[in-house]
Amino acid sequence: MDFIHGGGNHPLFVFWLFLAIGCGASRNEVKRDVGIPAHVWERLPDSTKVLCARADEYDARWASDPLVLEWVREHAG
């Protein structure tokens, strides 16, 4: 599991980073992508997206995520 939280009073979003269903050798990997899930990103307020985009902020680990980079390109200027 992983999370996005801008610190302070910003909302906390928790999601599965990886997800496999099954037991033993019979496993079905449902989620392999290590990025922010699109359905989570869509629910984030812009204030949290800004914090994800800053490499020196609370959620800096997400600054290079493809969804974050696309959002930054769209909002530059």
C-alpha positions as CSV (number, residue, x, y, z in Angstrom):
1,M,0.0,0.0,0.0
2,D,1.0,3.6,-0.5
3,F,-0.4,7.0,0.0
4,I,-0.5,10.6,-1.0
5,H,-0.8,13.2,1.8
6,G,0.2,16.8,1.5
7,G,0.8,17.0,5.3
8,G,-1.1,19.2,7.6
9,N,-4.8,19.4,6.9
10,H,-4.6,17.9,3.4
11,P,-6.7,14.8,2.8
12,L,-5.0,11.4,2.9
13,F,-5.4,9.1,-0.1
14,V,-4.4,5.5,0.4
15,F,-4.1,3.0,-2.5
16,W,-2.6,-0.3,-3.5
17,L,0.8,0.2,-5.1
18,F,0.9,-3.5,-6.1
19,L,-1.9,-6.0,-5.9
20,A,-1.9,-9.8,-6.5
21,I,-4.9,-12.1,-5.9
22,G,-4.5,-15.8,-5.2
23,C,-2.4,-18.1,-3.1
24,G,0.8,-20.1,-3.5
25,A,1.9,-20.4,-7.1
26,S,-1.5,-19.5,-8.4
27,R,-1.3,-15.7,-8.4
28,N,-2.9,-13.1,-10.7
29,E,-1.2,-9.8,-10.6
30,V,-4.0,-7.2,-10.8
31,K,-1.9,-4.1,-10.5
32,R,1.8,-3.9,-11.6
33,D,2.1,-0.2,-12.3
34,V,4.0,1.6,-9.6
35,G,2.5,4.9,-10.4
36,I,-0.4,6.8,-9.0
37,P,-3.7,5.1,-10.2
38,A,-5.7,7.4,-12.5
39,H,-8.8,7.1,-10.4
40,V,-6.9,8.3,-7.3
41,W,-5.3,11.2,-9.3
42,E,-8.6,12.3,-10.6
43,R,-10.0,12.7,-7.0
44,L,-7.0,14.7,-5.7
45,P,-7.6,18.4,-5.1
46,D,-5.4,20.7,-7.1
47,S,-3.7,21.8,-3.9
48,T,-2.5,18.2,-3.3
49,K,-1.5,17.9,-7.0
50,V,0.7,21.0,-6.6
51,L,2.4,19.4,-3.6
52,C,3.0,16.2,-5.5
53,A,4.7,18.2,-8.3
54,R,7.3,19.8,-6.0
55,A,10.4,17.8,-5.5
56,D,11.0,19.5,-2.1
57,E,7.5,19.0,-0.6
58,Y,5.9,16.3,1.6
59,D,4.9,14.1,-1.3
60,A,8.1,14.7,-3.4
61,R,8.4,11.0,-4.3
62,W,5.6,11.4,-6.8
63,A,7.2,14.4,-8.6
64,S,8.3,12.1,-11.5
65,D,5.1,10.2,-11.8
66,P,3.7,10.3,-15.4
67,L,0.4,11.7,-14.2
68,V,2.1,14.4,-12.2
69,L,4.4,15.4,-15.1
70,E,1.4,15.6,-17.5
71,W,-0.5,17.7,-15.0
72,V,2.5,20.1,-14.6
73,R,2.8,20.4,-18.4
74,E,-0.9,21.2,-18.7
75,H,-0.7,23.8,-15.9
76,A,2.6,25.5,-16.8
77,G,2.6,29.1,-17.8
